[in-house]
Amino acid sequence: MPEIKPRLAEIDPVWKRICAEAEEAVSAEPLLGGLMHSSLLHHAGFEDALAYRFAMKLSSGEMSEQLLREIADQAYADDPSLGRAARVDLTAVHDRDPACHRYIQPILFFKGYQALQAYRVGHWLWQQGRQDMAYLVQMRVSESFGVDIHPAAKLGQGIMIDHAHSIVIGETAVVGDNVSMLHSVTLGGTGKDDGDRHPKIGDGVLIGAGAKVLGNIHVGHCSRIAAGSVVLTDVPPCSTVAGVPAKIVGEAGCDQPSVMMDHRLGGCDGD
């Protein structure tokens, strides 16, 4: 197995680019050499680096770095989809966030990306029946990153959580592929009812800063939720909603609102 990893790294364009960027960063700022080597260049592949970052960021007096690293290594070895999703998430952040110029930035500096990858390990634990360990991961993600995602929630790939402060995603929430959301978004319930009680977000949805989507409702694919809105009813596909409570104010304005990242109610850039 040790002989296989370097070969895989050679054909992994994402990891190859990450290593090249890390080497450039060390040349430009030698004081970051320790960080770049321990977090990236020391590792044989992308999943190894993610497992290391997971353990470093979430370790505490209650759970050691070594034990968390073993958990993450096991998760990535058992479920290859975790690594694939992490690559798609990374590309999404790079493509959509104008403040992201290199692939190494989300891995090292962006808490939205790091929290999302930690959630994915927690979700794997939940699916394995290791619920208490999954809750511990959820707690540490919330304490470390200010992002509270229940490990039972189901999130697709290509997710970008920009800035990521005060994100809350409830237990029965479902988030599709290629969704973008900004800080202070809540996908929550509306009371103490048990069962399926959280929103279902379709593919390609853009959720603005501070938006609250509450209850077991459906947000159609490629829709936009304006910043500060409170959404309490279903949202049709390819539409824009705004207000408290949110109402339909027009069409989505473009085919891919989560990619265009245009929050203006008049339409996406270029319209």
C-alpha atoms as an extended CHARMM CRD file, in Angstrom:
* protein
*
       271  EXT
         1         1  MET       CA              0.0000000000        0.0000000000        0.0000000000  PROA      1               0.0000000000
         2         2  PRO       CA              2.7440000000        2.5990000000        0.7340000000  PROA      2               0.0000000000
         3         3  GLU       CA              4.0190000000        2.1260000000       -2.8230000000  PROA      3               0.0000000000
         4         4  ILE       CA              0.6160000000        2.8480000000       -4.3350000000  PROA      4               0.0000000000
         5         5  LYS       CA             -0.0200000000        6.2410000000       -2.7270000000  PROA      5               0.0000000000
         6         6  PRO       CA              2.7720000000        8.1480000000       -4.5280000000  PROA      6               0.0000000000
         7         7  ARG       CA              1.5270000000        6.7640000000       -7.8460000000  PROA      7               0.0000000000
         8         8  LEU       CA             -1.9930000000        7.9060000000       -7.0650000000  PROA      8               0.0000000000
         9         9  ALA       CA             -0.6660000000       11.3350000000       -6.1030000000  PROA      9               0.0000000000
        10        10  GLU       CA              0.9830000000       11.6450000000       -9.4810000000  PROA      10              0.0000000000
        11        11  ILE       CA             -2.3610000000       11.2520000000      -11.2860000000  PROA      11              0.0000000000
        12        12  ASP       CA             -4.3530000000       13.3850000000       -8.8400000000  PROA      12              0.0000000000
        13        13  PRO       CA             -4.3390000000       16.8780000000      -10.4090000000  PROA      13              0.0000000000
        14        14  VAL       CA             -5.9120000000       18.4770000000       -7.3430000000  PROA      14              0.0000000000
        15        15  TRP       CA             -3.2560000000       17.1640000000       -5.0030000000  PROA      15              0.0000000000
        16        16  LYS       CA             -0.4760000000       17.9460000000       -7.4680000000  PROA      16              0.0000000000
        17        17  ARG       CA             -1.6400000000       21.5480000000       -7.6570000000  PROA      17              0.0000000000
        18        18  ILE       CA             -1.9070000000       21.8010000000       -3.8800000000  PROA      18              0.0000000000
        19        19  CYS       CA              1.6800000000       20.6220000000       -3.4450000000  PROA      19              0.0000000000
        20        20  ALA       CA              2.9460000000       23.0450000000       -6.0850000000  PROA      20              0.0000000000
        21        21  GLU       CA              1.1570000000       25.9470000000       -4.4080000000  PROA      21              0.0000000000
        22        22  ALA       CA              2.5200000000       24.9260000000       -0.9930000000  PROA      22              0.0000000000
        23        23  GLU       CA              6.0750000000       24.8810000000       -2.3170000000  PROA      23              0.0000000000
        24        24  GLU       CA              5.5710000000       28.3330000000       -3.8460000000  PROA      24              0.0000000000
        25        25  ALA       CA              4.1940000000       29.5950000000       -0.5300000000  PROA      25              0.0000000000
        26        26  VAL       CA              7.2630000000       28.3580000000        1.3320000000  PROA      26              0.0000000000
        27        27  SER       CA              9.5370000000       30.1370000000       -1.1540000000  PROA      27              0.0000000000
        28        28  ALA       CA              7.5900000000       33.3810000000       -0.7540000000  PROA      28              0.0000000000
        29        29  GLU       CA              7.2190000000       33.1540000000        3.0360000000  PROA      29              0.0000000000
        30        30  PRO       CA              9.8000000000       30.8360000000        4.6570000000  PROA      30              0.0000000000
        31        31  LEU       CA              8.2510000000       31.3370000000        8.0980000000  PROA      31              0.0000000000
        32        32  LEU       CA              5.2770000000       29.2810000000        6.8820000000  PROA      32              0.0000000000
        33        33  GLY       CA              7.5190000000       26.3450000000        6.0220000000  PROA      33              0.0000000000
        34        34  GLY       CA              6.5350000000       24.3980000000        9.1230000000  PROA      34              0.0000000000
        35        35  LEU       CA              2.8290000000       24.8140000000        8.4610000000  PROA      35              0.0000000000
        36        36  MET       CA              3.1040000000       23.9210000000        4.7840000000  PROA      36              0.0000000000
        37        37  HSD       CA              5.1830000000       20.8320000000        5.4310000000  PROA      37              0.0000000000
        38        38  SER       CA              3.2240000000       19.4860000000        8.3960000000  PROA      38              0.0000000000
        39        39  SER       CA             -0.1850000000       20.1760000000        6.8520000000  PROA      39              0.0000000000
        40        40  LEU       CA              0.4750000000       19.4400000000        3.1760000000  PROA      40              0.0000000000
        41        41  LEU       CA              3.9000000000       18.5620000000        1.8340000000  PROA      41              0.0000000000
        42        42  HSD       CA              4.6140000000       15.8970000000        4.4460000000  PROA      42              0.0000000000
        43        43  HSD       CA              1.6460000000       13.8000000000        3.3040000000  PROA      43              0.0000000000
        44        44  ALA       CA              1.4110000000       11.2660000000        0.4920000000  PROA      44              0.0000000000
        45        45  GLY       CA             -2.0360000000       12.3140000000       -0.6760000000  PROA      45              0.0000000000
        46        46  PHE       CA             -4.9980000000       14.6380000000       -0.3030000000  PROA      46              0.0000000000
        47        47  GLU       CA             -6.9430000000       12.4290000000        2.1060000000  PROA      47              0.0000000000
        48        48  ASP       CA             -3.9110000000       12.1260000000        4.3870000000  PROA      48              0.0000000000
        49        49  ALA       CA             -3.6420000000       15.9110000000        4.5510000000  PROA      49              0.0000000000
        50        50  LEU       CA             -7.3540000000       16.2850000000        5.2770000000  PROA      50              0.0000000000
        51        51  ALA       CA             -7.1450000000       13.7230000000        8.0790000000  PROA      51              0.0000000000
        52        52  TYR       CA             -4.2100000000       15.6130000000        9.5930000000  PROA      52              0.0000000000
        53        53  ARG       CA             -6.0390000000       18.9500000000        9.4670000000  PROA      53              0.0000000000
        54        54  PHE       CA             -9.1540000000       17.3260000000       10.9700000000  PROA      54              0.0000000000
        55        55  ALA       CA             -7.1400000000       16.0240000000       13.9070000000  PROA      55              0.0000000000
        56        56  MET       CA             -5.1370000000       19.2180000000       14.4230000000  PROA      56              0.0000000000
        57        57  LYS       CA             -8.1210000000       21.5450000000       14.4140000000  PROA      57              0.0000000000
        58        58  LEU       CA            -10.4840000000       19.4220000000       16.5210000000  PROA      58              0.0000000000
        59        59  SER       CA             -8.1780000000       17.8600000000       19.1050000000  PROA      59              0.0000000000
        60        60  SER       CA             -8.6250000000       18.8690000000       22.7350000000  PROA      60              0.0000000000
        61        61  GLY       CA             -8.0490000000       17.6070000000       26.2540000000  PROA      61              0.0000000000
        62        62  GLU       CA            -11.1060000000       15.3930000000       25.7830000000  PROA      62              0.0000000000
        63        63  MET       CA             -9.9510000000       13.7480000000       22.5400000000  PROA      63              0.0000000000
        64        64  SER       CA             -6.3470000000       13.5280000000       21.4150000000  PROA      64              0.0000000000
        65        65  GLU       CA             -4.9770000000       14.3810000000       18.0080000000  PROA      65              0.0000000000
        66        66  GLN       CA             -3.8260000000       10.7820000000       17.5410000000  PROA      66              0.0000000000
        67        67  LEU       CA             -7.2840000000        9.2990000000       18.1210000000  PROA      67              0.0000000000
        68        68  LEU       CA             -8.9630000000       11.8080000000       15.8300000000  PROA      68              0.0000000000
        69        69  ARG       CA             -6.3790000000       11.1210000000       13.1470000000  PROA      69              0.0000000000
        70        70  GLU       CA             -7.1310000000        7.3980000000       13.3710000000  PROA      70              0.0000000000
        71        71  ILE       CA            -10.8470000000        8.0960000000       12.9980000000  PROA      71              0.0000000000
        72        72  ALA       CA            -10.3450000000       10.3030000000        9.9440000000  PROA      72              0.0000000000
        73        73  ASP       CA             -7.9110000000        7.8760000000        8.3200000000  PROA      73              0.0000000000
        74        74  GLN       CA            -10.4420000000        5.0880000000        8.7860000000  PROA      74              0.0000000000
        75        75  ALA       CA            -13.2460000000        7.2140000000        7.3330000000  PROA      75              0.0000000000
        76        76  TYR       CA            -11.3150000000        8.1350000000        4.1780000000  PROA      76              0.0000000000
        77        77  ALA       CA            -10.1450000000        4.5490000000        3.6890000000  PROA      77              0.0000000000
        78        78  ASP       CA            -13.6450000000        3.1330000000        4.1650000000  PROA      78              0.0000000000
        79        79  ASP       CA            -15.5410000000        5.6580000000        2.0290000000  PROA      79              0.0000000000
        80        80  PRO       CA            -13.7570000000        7.0380000000       -1.0720000000  PROA      80              0.0000000000
        81        81  SER       CA            -16.6930000000        9.3750000000       -1.7000000000  PROA      81              0.0000000000
        82        82  LEU       CA            -15.4300000000       11.5600000000        1.1630000000  PROA      82              0.0000000000
        83        83  GLY       CA            -12.2630000000       12.3650000000       -0.7500000000  PROA      83              0.0000000000
        84        84  ARG       CA            -14.1710000000       12.9350000000       -3.9850000000  PROA      84              0.0000000000
        85        85  ALA       CA            -16.5900000000       15.3170000000       -2.2580000000  PROA      85              0.0000000000
        86        86  ALA       CA            -13.6820000000       17.1860000000       -0.6560000000  PROA      86              0.0000000000
        87        87  ARG       CA            -12.1270000000       17.7570000000       -4.0810000000  PROA      87              0.0000000000
        88        88  VAL       CA            -15.4070000000       18.9940000000       -5.5550000000  PROA      88              0.0000000000
        89        89  ASP       CA            -15.9660000000       21.2670000000       -2.5420000000  PROA      89              0.0000000000
        90        90  LEU       CA            -12.4580000000       22.6640000000       -2.9220000000  PROA      90              0.0000000000
        91        91  THR       CA            -12.9850000000       23.4290000000       -6.5950000000  PROA      91              0.0000000000
        92        92  ALA       CA            -16.3250000000       25.0590000000       -5.7740000000  PROA      92              0.0000000000
        93        93  VAL       CA            -14.7200000000       27.4190000000       -3.2700000000  PROA      93              0.0000000000
        94        94  HSD       CA            -11.9190000000       28.3040000000       -5.6570000000  PROA      94              0.0000000000
        95        95  ASP       CA            -14.3290000000       28.9720000000       -8.5240000000  PROA      95              0.0000000000
        96        96  ARG       CA            -16.9620000000       30.9370000000       -6.5880000000  PROA      96              0.0000000000
        97        97  ASP       CA            -15.1230000000       32.8780000000       -3.8940000000  PROA      97              0.0000000000
        98        98  PRO       CA            -13.3110000000       35.9130000000       -5.3310000000  PROA      98              0.0000000000
        99        99  ALA       CA            -11.0820000000       35.9480000000       -2.2270000000  PROA      99              0.0000000000
       100       100  CYS       CA             -9.7890000000       32.4470000000       -3.0070000000  PROA      100             0.0000000000
       101       101  HSD       CA             -6.8490000000       32.4810000000       -5.4010000000  PROA      101             0.0000000000
       102       102  ARG       CA             -5.1660000000       29.1670000000       -4.5440000000  PROA      102             0.0000000000
       103       103  TYR       CA             -6.3110000000       25.6890000000       -3.6160000000  PROA      103             0.0000000000
       104       104  ILE       CA             -4.2830000000       25.7390000000       -0.4120000000  PROA      104             0.0000000000
       105       105  GLN       CA             -6.3220000000       28.6040000000        1.0380000000  PROA      105             0.0000000000
       106       106  PRO       CA             -9.5070000000       26.6890000000        1.9440000000  PROA      106             0.0000000000
       107       107  ILE       CA             -7.5470000000       23.7490000000        3.3720000000  PROA      107             0.0000000000
       108       108  LEU       CA             -5.4000000000       25.9360000000        5.6020000000  PROA      108             0.0000000000
       109       109  PHE       CA             -7.3610000000       29.1200000000        6.2480000000  PROA      109             0.0000000000
       110       110  PHE       CA            -11.0770000000       28.9280000000        5.3680000000  PROA      110             0.0000000000
       111       111  LYS       CA            -13.1790000000       27.6170000000        8.2340000000  PROA      111             0.0000000000
       112       112  GLY       CA            -16.2060000000       26.9690000000        6.0260000000  PROA      112             0.0000000000
       113       113  TYR       CA            -14.3180000000       24.4000000000        3.9790000000  PROA      113             0.0000000000
       114       114  GLN       CA            -12.6080000000       22.8530000000        6.9960000000  PROA      114             0.0000000000
       115       115  ALA       CA            -15.8700000000       22.6220000000        8.9380000000  PROA      115             0.0000000000
       116       116  LEU       CA            -17.5810000000       20.9790000000        5.9740000000  PROA      116             0.0000000000
       117       117  GLN       CA            -14.9070000000       18.3000000000        5.6630000000  PROA      117             0.0000000000
       118       118  ALA       CA            -15.0540000000       17.6560000000        9.4090000000  PROA      118             0.0000000000
       119       119  TYR       CA            -18.8420000000       17.3050000000        9.1520000000  PROA      119             0.0000000000
       120       120  ARG       CA            -18.3250000000       14.6860000000        6.4430000000  PROA      120             0.0000000000
       121       121  VAL       CA            -16.2260000000       12.5860000000        8.8260000000  PROA      121             0.0000000000
       122       122  GLY       CA            -18.8670000000       13.0600000000       11.5190000000  PROA      122             0.0000000000
       123       123  HSD       CA            -21.5850000000       11.9900000000        9.0860000000  PROA      123             0.0000000000
       124       124  TRP       CA            -19.5620000000        8.8660000000        8.2740000000  PROA      124             0.0000000000
       125       125  LEU       CA            -19.4010000000        8.0870000000       12.0040000000  PROA      125             0.0000000000
       126       126  TRP       CA            -23.1690000000        8.5550000000       12.2630000000  PROA      126             0.0000000000
       127       127  GLN       CA            -23.7520000000        6.1330000000        9.4140000000  PROA      127             0.0000000000
       128       128  GLN       CA            -21.4780000000        3.6130000000       11.1570000000  PROA      128             0.0000000000
       129       129  GLY       CA            -23.7010000000        3.7450000000       14.2350000000  PROA      129             0.0000000000
       130       130  ARG       CA            -21.0480000000        5.6110000000       16.2520000000  PROA      130             0.0000000000
       131       131  GLN       CA            -23.4160000000        8.3800000000       17.2240000000  PROA      131             0.0000000000
       132       132  ASP       CA            -21.7350000000        9.5740000000       20.3920000000  PROA      132             0.0000000000
       133       133  MET       CA            -18.4280000000       10.0240000000       18.5690000000  PROA      133             0.0000000000
       134       134  ALA       CA            -20.2950000000       11.8470000000       15.8040000000  PROA      134             0.0000000000
       135       135  TYR       CA            -21.7950000000       14.1940000000       18.3910000000  PROA      135             0.0000000000
       136       136  LEU       CA            -18.3200000000       14.8670000000       19.7770000000  PROA      136             0.0000000000
       137       137  VAL       CA            -17.1290000000       15.8360000000       16.2950000000  PROA      137             0.0000000000
       138       138  GLN       CA            -20.1730000000       18.1010000000       15.8840000000  PROA      138             0.0000000000
       139       139  MET       CA            -19.4190000000       19.7720000000       19.2030000000  PROA      139             0.0000000000
       140       140  ARG       CA            -15.7630000000       20.3770000000       18.3510000000  PROA      140             0.0000000000
       141       141  VAL       CA            -16.6240000000       21.7200000000       14.8870000000  PROA      141             0.0000000000
       142       142  SER       CA            -19.0500000000       24.1550000000       16.5020000000  PROA      142             0.0000000000
       143       143  GLU       CA            -16.4890000000       25.2240000000       19.1030000000  PROA      143             0.0000000000
       144       144  SER       CA            -13.6070000000       25.5260000000       16.6370000000  PROA      144             0.0000000000
       145       145  PHE       CA            -15.3170000000       26.9940000000       13.5710000000  PROA      145             0.0000000000
       146       146  GLY       CA            -18.6610000000       28.4250000000       14.7040000000  PROA      146             0.0000000000
       147       147  VAL       CA            -20.4370000000       26.0120000000       12.3520000000  PROA      147             0.0000000000
       148       148  ASP       CA            -23.0730000000       23.6550000000       13.7850000000  PROA      148             0.0000000000
       149       149  ILE       CA            -24.0680000000       20.8640000000       11.3640000000  PROA      149             0.0000000000
       150       150  HSD       CA            -25.8750000000       17.8720000000       12.8080000000  PROA      150             0.0000000000
       151       151  PRO       CA            -24.0370000000       14.6890000000       11.7680000000  PROA      151             0.0000000000
       152       152  ALA       CA            -27.2760000000       13.1180000000       10.5390000000  PROA      152             0.0000000000
       153       153  ALA       CA            -27.9170000000       15.9250000000        8.0360000000  PROA      153             0.0000000000
       154       154  LYS       CA            -27.2870000000       15.0150000000        4.4090000000  PROA      154             0.0000000000
       155       155  LEU       CA            -25.1400000000       17.3790000000        2.3470000000  PROA      155             0.0000000000
       156       156  GLY       CA            -24.2100000000       16.9030000000       -1.2850000000  PROA      156             0.0000000000
       157       157  GLN       CA            -20.9470000000       17.8540000000       -2.9260000000  PROA      157             0.0000000000
       158       158  GLY       CA            -19.7430000000       21.0760000000       -4.4840000000  PROA      158             0.0000000000
       159       159  ILE       CA            -20.8690000000       22.9750000000       -1.3670000000  PROA      159             0.0000000000
       160       160  MET       CA            -19.4240000000       26.4000000000       -0.6060000000  PROA      160             0.0000000000
       161       161  ILE       CA            -20.0020000000       27.9870000000        2.8090000000  PROA      161             0.0000000000
       162       162  ASP       CA            -18.5340000000       31.4840000000        2.5470000000  PROA      162             0.0000000000
       163       163  HSD       CA            -17.1980000000       33.0510000000        5.7750000000  PROA      163             0.0000000000
       164       164  ALA       CA            -19.2310000000       30.3710000000        7.5970000000  PROA      164             0.0000000000
       165       165  HSD       CA            -19.8220000000       32.2200000000       10.8640000000  PROA      165             0.0000000000
       166       166  SER       CA            -22.9420000000       31.0160000000       12.7490000000  PROA      166             0.0000000000
       167       167  ILE       CA            -24.0790000000       28.3830000000       10.2560000000  PROA      167             0.0000000000
       168       168  VAL       CA            -26.7190000000       26.0050000000       11.6690000000  PROA      168             0.0000000000
       169       169  ILE       CA            -27.9910000000       22.9470000000        9.7800000000  PROA      169             0.0000000000
       170       170  GLY       CA            -30.4480000000       20.6610000000       11.5560000000  PROA      170             0.0000000000
       171       171  GLU       CA            -30.7070000000       16.9020000000       11.8980000000  PROA      171             0.0000000000
       172       172  THR       CA            -33.1210000000       16.0970000000        9.0650000000  PROA      172             0.0000000000
       173       173  ALA       CA            -31.9500000000       18.8020000000        6.6590000000  PROA      173             0.0000000000
       174       174  VAL       CA            -30.9450000000       17.7800000000        3.1420000000  PROA      174             0.0000000000
       175       175  VAL       CA            -28.7190000000       19.9750000000        0.9750000000  PROA      175             0.0000000000
       176       176  GLY       CA            -28.2380000000       19.1200000000       -2.6960000000  PROA      176             0.0000000000
       177       177  ASP       CA            -25.1790000000       19.4460000000       -4.8950000000  PROA      177             0.0000000000
       178       178  ASN       CA            -23.5190000000       22.7360000000       -5.8980000000  PROA      178             0.0000000000
       179       179  VAL       CA            -25.1820000000       24.8400000000       -3.2020000000  PROA      179             0.0000000000
       180       180  SER       CA            -23.6510000000       28.1050000000       -1.9750000000  PROA      180             0.0000000000
       181       181  MET       CA            -24.5080000000       29.7590000000        1.3250000000  PROA      181             0.0000000000
       182       182  LEU       CA            -23.1030000000       32.6940000000        3.2340000000  PROA      182             0.0000000000
       183       183  HSD       CA            -22.6400000000       33.3460000000        6.9330000000  PROA      183             0.0000000000
       184       184  SER       CA            -25.4160000000       33.1540000000        9.5370000000  PROA      184             0.0000000000
       185       185  VAL       CA            -27.6100000000       30.8350000000        7.4730000000  PROA      185             0.0000000000
       186       186  THR       CA            -29.9700000000       28.5730000000        9.4310000000  PROA      186             0.0000000000
       187       187  LEU       CA            -31.6420000000       25.4610000000        8.0740000000  PROA      187             0.0000000000
       188       188  GLY       CA            -33.7740000000       24.7880000000       11.1180000000  PROA      188             0.0000000000
       189       189  GLY       CA            -37.0370000000       23.5630000000       12.5250000000  PROA      189             0.0000000000
       190       190  THR       CA            -40.0420000000       25.5000000000       13.7680000000  PROA      190             0.0000000000
       191       191  GLY       CA            -40.7330000000       23.9270000000       17.1550000000  PROA      191             0.0000000000
       192       192  LYS       CA            -40.3270000000       20.7850000000       19.2340000000  PROA      192             0.0000000000
       193       193  ASP       CA            -41.8620000000       18.3480000000       16.7650000000  PROA      193             0.0000000000
       194       194  ASP       CA            -39.8420000000       15.1940000000       16.2750000000  PROA      194             0.0000000000
       195       195  GLY       CA            -39.2690000000       13.4440000000       12.9540000000  PROA      195             0.0000000000
       196       196  ASP       CA            -38.6110000000       15.0270000000        9.5740000000  PROA      196             0.0000000000
       197       197  ARG       CA            -38.6440000000       18.7050000000       10.4590000000  PROA      197             0.0000000000
       198       198  HSD       CA            -35.8820000000       20.5010000000        8.5280000000  PROA      198             0.0000000000
       199       199  PRO       CA            -35.5720000000       22.0170000000        5.0300000000  PROA      199             0.0000000000
       200       200  LYS       CA            -34.7090000000       20.2100000000        1.8200000000  PROA      200             0.0000000000
       201       201  ILE       CA            -32.5020000000       22.3810000000       -0.3920000000  PROA      201             0.0000000000
       202       202  GLY       CA            -32.3080000000       21.5220000000       -4.0930000000  PROA      202             0.0000000000
       203       203  ASP       CA            -29.2550000000       21.5260000000       -6.3330000000  PROA      203             0.0000000000
       204       204  GLY       CA            -27.6570000000       24.8200000000       -7.3500000000  PROA      204             0.0000000000
       205       205  VAL       CA            -29.3840000000       26.9900000000       -4.7240000000  PROA      205             0.0000000000
       206       206  LEU       CA            -27.8470000000       30.2610000000       -3.5050000000  PROA      206             0.0000000000
       207       207  ILE       CA            -28.6630000000       31.2150000000        0.1160000000  PROA      207             0.0000000000
       208       208  GLY       CA            -27.8000000000       34.7610000000        1.1420000000  PROA      208             0.0000000000
       209       209  ALA       CA            -26.2530000000       35.9220000000        4.4090000000  PROA      209             0.0000000000
       210       210  GLY       CA            -28.4880000000       35.6910000000        7.4500000000  PROA      210             0.0000000000
       211       211  ALA       CA            -31.2710000000       33.7950000000        5.6900000000  PROA      211             0.0000000000
       212       212  LYS       CA            -33.3750000000       31.4430000000        7.7990000000  PROA      212             0.0000000000
       213       213  VAL       CA            -35.0920000000       28.4860000000        6.1370000000  PROA      213             0.0000000000
       214       214  LEU       CA            -37.3600000000       26.8250000000        8.6590000000  PROA      214             0.0000000000
       215       215  GLY       CA            -39.4440000000       23.6680000000        8.7320000000  PROA      215             0.0000000000
       216       216  ASN       CA            -39.8330000000       20.6330000000        6.5090000000  PROA      216             0.0000000000
       217       217  ILE       CA            -40.1160000000       22.6510000000        3.3100000000  PROA      217             0.0000000000
       218       218  HSD       CA            -38.5780000000       22.3040000000       -0.1250000000  PROA      218             0.0000000000
       219       219  VAL       CA            -36.4410000000       24.8890000000       -1.9060000000  PROA      219             0.0000000000
       220       220  GLY       CA            -36.4250000000       24.0980000000       -5.6200000000  PROA      220             0.0000000000
       221       221  HSD       CA            -33.2580000000       23.6910000000       -7.6140000000  PROA      221             0.0000000000
       222       222  CYS       CA            -31.3710000000       26.7700000000       -8.8790000000  PROA      222             0.0000000000
       223       223  SER       CA            -33.3280000000       29.1910000000       -6.7120000000  PROA      223             0.0000000000
       224       224  ARG       CA            -32.0640000000       32.2100000000       -4.7760000000  PROA      224             0.0000000000
       225       225  ILE       CA            -32.8750000000       33.1680000000       -1.1950000000  PROA      225             0.0000000000
       226       226  ALA       CA            -32.1190000000       36.8240000000       -0.5300000000  PROA      226             0.0000000000
       227       227  ALA       CA            -30.0140000000       37.8920000000        2.4310000000  PROA      227             0.0000000000
       228       228  GLY       CA            -31.9580000000       38.2230000000        5.6870000000  PROA      228             0.0000000000
       229       229  SER       CA            -35.0160000000       36.3820000000        4.4290000000  PROA      229             0.0000000000
       230       230  VAL       CA            -37.1200000000       34.0480000000        6.5480000000  PROA      230             0.0000000000
       231       231  VAL       CA            -38.4340000000       31.2080000000        4.3960000000  PROA      231             0.0000000000
       232       232  LEU       CA            -41.4090000000       29.2920000000        5.8150000000  PROA      232             0.0000000000
       233       233  THR       CA            -43.0280000000       27.7910000000        2.7010000000  PROA      233             0.0000000000
       234       234  ASP       CA            -41.8910000000       25.8630000000       -0.3550000000  PROA      234             0.0000000000
       235       235  VAL       CA            -39.8750000000       27.7280000000       -2.9790000000  PROA      235             0.0000000000
       236       236  PRO       CA            -40.4230000000       26.7960000000       -6.6440000000  PROA      236             0.0000000000
       237       237  PRO       CA            -37.3940000000       25.9500000000       -8.7820000000  PROA      237             0.0000000000
       238       238  CYS       CA            -35.5250000000       28.7700000000      -10.5470000000  PROA      238             0.0000000000
       239       239  SER       CA            -37.0910000000       31.5770000000       -8.5220000000  PROA      239             0.0000000000
       240       240  THR       CA            -35.9420000000       34.3130000000       -6.1520000000  PROA      240             0.0000000000
       241       241  VAL       CA            -37.5480000000       34.8450000000       -2.7410000000  PROA      241             0.0000000000
       242       242  ALA       CA            -36.9880000000       37.7270000000       -0.3460000000  PROA      242             0.0000000000
       243       243  GLY       CA            -38.4760000000       39.2420000000        2.7770000000  PROA      243             0.0000000000
       244       244  VAL       CA            -39.8670000000       38.3110000000        6.1910000000  PROA      244             0.0000000000
       245       245  PRO       CA            -41.7000000000       36.0950000000        5.5940000000  PROA      245             0.0000000000
       246       246  ALA       CA            -40.1260000000       35.4180000000        2.2130000000  PROA      246             0.0000000000
       247       247  LYS       CA            -42.1840000000       35.8050000000       -0.9380000000  PROA      247             0.0000000000
       248       248  ILE       CA            -41.4140000000       35.1790000000       -4.5890000000  PROA      248             0.0000000000
       249       249  VAL       CA            -40.0460000000       38.3740000000       -6.1380000000  PROA      249             0.0000000000
       250       250  GLY       CA            -39.0250000000       37.0440000000       -9.5310000000  PROA      250             0.0000000000
       251       251  GLU       CA            -37.1000000000       34.3900000000      -11.3770000000  PROA      251             0.0000000000
       252       252  ALA       CA            -33.6320000000       33.2520000000      -10.3370000000  PROA      252             0.0000000000
       253       253  GLY       CA            -32.0800000000       35.5210000000      -12.9530000000  PROA      253             0.0000000000
       254       254  CYS       CA            -29.6260000000       32.9670000000      -14.3500000000  PROA      254             0.0000000000
       255       255  ASP       CA            -29.1960000000       29.2460000000      -14.8480000000  PROA      255             0.0000000000
       256       256  GLN       CA            -26.6680000000       28.7360000000      -12.0390000000  PROA      256             0.0000000000
       257       257  PRO       CA            -27.2010000000       31.2070000000       -9.1830000000  PROA      257             0.0000000000
       258       258  SER       CA            -24.9750000000       29.2700000000       -6.7740000000  PROA      258             0.0000000000
       259       259  VAL       CA            -22.0740000000       29.5600000000       -9.2270000000  PROA      259             0.0000000000
       260       260  MET       CA            -22.6740000000       33.1550000000      -10.3220000000  PROA      260             0.0000000000
       261       261  MET       CA            -22.9990000000       34.2740000000       -6.6770000000  PROA      261             0.0000000000
       262       262  ASP       CA            -25.0080000000       37.3450000000       -7.6860000000  PROA      262             0.0000000000
       263       263  HSD       CA            -27.3010000000       38.4200000000       -4.8340000000  PROA      263             0.0000000000
       264       264  ARG       CA            -28.8880000000       41.3960000000       -6.5790000000  PROA      264             0.0000000000
       265       265  LEU       CA            -32.6310000000       41.0100000000       -6.9690000000  PROA      265             0.0000000000
       266       266  GLY       CA            -32.5090000000       42.4020000000      -10.4800000000  PROA      266             0.0000000000
       267       267  GLY       CA            -30.7350000000       39.3540000000      -11.9070000000  PROA      267             0.0000000000
       268       268  CYS       CA            -27.3500000000       37.7240000000      -12.2340000000  PROA      268             0.0000000000
       269       269  ASP       CA            -24.2770000000       39.4650000000      -13.5660000000  PROA      269             0.0000000000
       270       270  GLY       CA            -24.5330000000       40.1840000000      -17.2360000000  PROA      270             0.0000000000
       271       271  ASP       CA            -28.3500000000       40.4180000000      -17.3150000000  PROA      271             0.0000000000
